[in-house]
Amino acid sequence: MFTNTKKDAPPSYEAVENTSSARLLDGIQGTVAAERNASDANPVEVARMRRFIRYCLCVDYRHTVANSLSTEDTQHFSNLCQTINGLYDSHDRHLLSASQRNELGAYLRRFVHEPCRALGIPAECAVLTVLRFVKFMDAFAGYKGCAYGVLHILGPTSLAQKLWLDTTVLIPRLFPSEAQTAMLKRVNQLANVYFLNICGIEASIVPGDEAFGYSHTQTVVYDLTERGKTYETTRSKAIQTARLGFNLSPSHLAARIAQCILGLGKRRELFPTQAAGPAFSPPRPPKKTRLPYPPEWTYRHSVHIPDLFEHREDKNNCDL
């Protein structure tokens, strides 16, 4: 019997920088650096895009973060919105020439794609912010926020998508760490009014038609509160009524609206008046400790037209 008295030699190790783990990490870092390489991005435009989106988010959720938007920036993004809308309107009707493609490509790359790549955000998020910035301006060219406007015009699904993107993409990447917690708190205050939860995005690919071969669908998954369900039901009924009245004449609709307004005027008869002395004023309901809207929301008459889909106990809160 042979016995080996020699101690087992320890395994040979490569240099730390040559190990498989180190090579994997170097590869990951190289990939990330290449993807986020912003060496050719104009730092002025990167700072302008960050400042602009942060400003819009702060107005959307009524949160104060030291930020400003100059007249030059307002005009710049208004022009960018006009360019994007012009491209959309002419896309299917006009064929761009080679020189037009070069000029538009350079313009969009400098002011949209490069700043978004440097900031690590999707270009679509920046485009949406630009379009809503102009769409939800007041009569004095001031941005009034789009959260309730998105809910009113597009419905809860679009608002849920905005809330999810803002909390998972824009706020973590555009705000400093010390401001993120307070900002997310404001977002949750609005979300809790209409949503029990917003789970996220679900997507699927299914066979499509002969032209494309596949179809890609995605949707945001959420659960509404009772107030959210009531809002969506009322909104759907109102939209359906508007569509059914599409073929009605303006005079017929005007007559129906006149009856509605007349009925509002007759409601004054419900409150009796005293024989002498000042007119009787119905007692105001006691103030609640919990307001039906975020307490930090600044009341402005021009924020939105009255949202008649919403049923709130205090009528003065409909214009938020």
C-alpha positions, 0 to 999 in steps of 0.5 A: 500500500502506498501512502502519499505523505505530501500535503495537497497543494493549494489550488492555483489562483489567477490574478484578481483582475483576471478572474472570471468574476472580475472579467464579468464585472468589467464587461458589465461596467463596460456595457453600462458605460457604453450605454450611458456614454454622454461624452457627445451630449451638450451639458447645457442641454442635459441640465436644461432637460433635467431642470425642465422635467423636475419643474413639471413633476413638482408642479404636477404633485405640488411639491416645492424643490428649488427649481426654476424655468426661464423664459428662454426654456419655456420658449425652447420647449414650446418650439420643441412641442410644435416640432413634434406635433408637426412631425406627427401630423405630417408623418402619413401625408408628406415624405421628408427629403434627405436634407429635411431628415438630416436637419430634423434628425440633428435637432431631435438628437441634440435636444431629445435623445442625447439629454435623455441618454445622459440622464438615463431616462426614456426619450418617450417620457421627455416627449410626453412631458413636453407635450403635456407642458404646452397642453396644460398651460393656463391663459398666462402661459404658465404650466398648471400641472397635468395629473388631474388633466390626464385623469379627466381627459384620458382616464384612470389608466393613463394616470396610473401609467404616469404615476408608475413611470414617475415613481419608478423612472423619473423621480429616482433618476432626476431628483437628489436622494434627499428630495426623493422621499418627500417627492414620492410622498406627494405622489402617493397622496394623489395615487391613494385617492383613486388607486388601491395599488398600481402593480406595474406594467404587463406586456405580451407578444402574440401573432399579428397580421401578415404585414407585421407578423407579431403584435406587442401589447402592454398595459398597466395593472392597477386596482381602483378605490371606491372613489376611483370606480365611481369616477370611472363609471360616471366618466364612461357614462358621460362620454357615451352620452356625448357620443350618442348626441353626436348627430343632434343639432346644436340648437337641440343641445343648447335647449337641453343645456338651458334647461339644466342651467335653469334647474340650477337657478331654481335650487335657490328656492330650496333655501327659505329667506327671512321676512326681515333682516339679511338673507338666510344663509344655510349653515356650512358643513363642519370642516373635516380633519381629512380633506378630500384632496391633498392638503398641499394642493394649491387652489387655482381657478385656472387649473382645470375646467370643473370636473363634473365626473367627480362627486365631492361633498364640497363643490368648491373642490371640483376645480382642482 
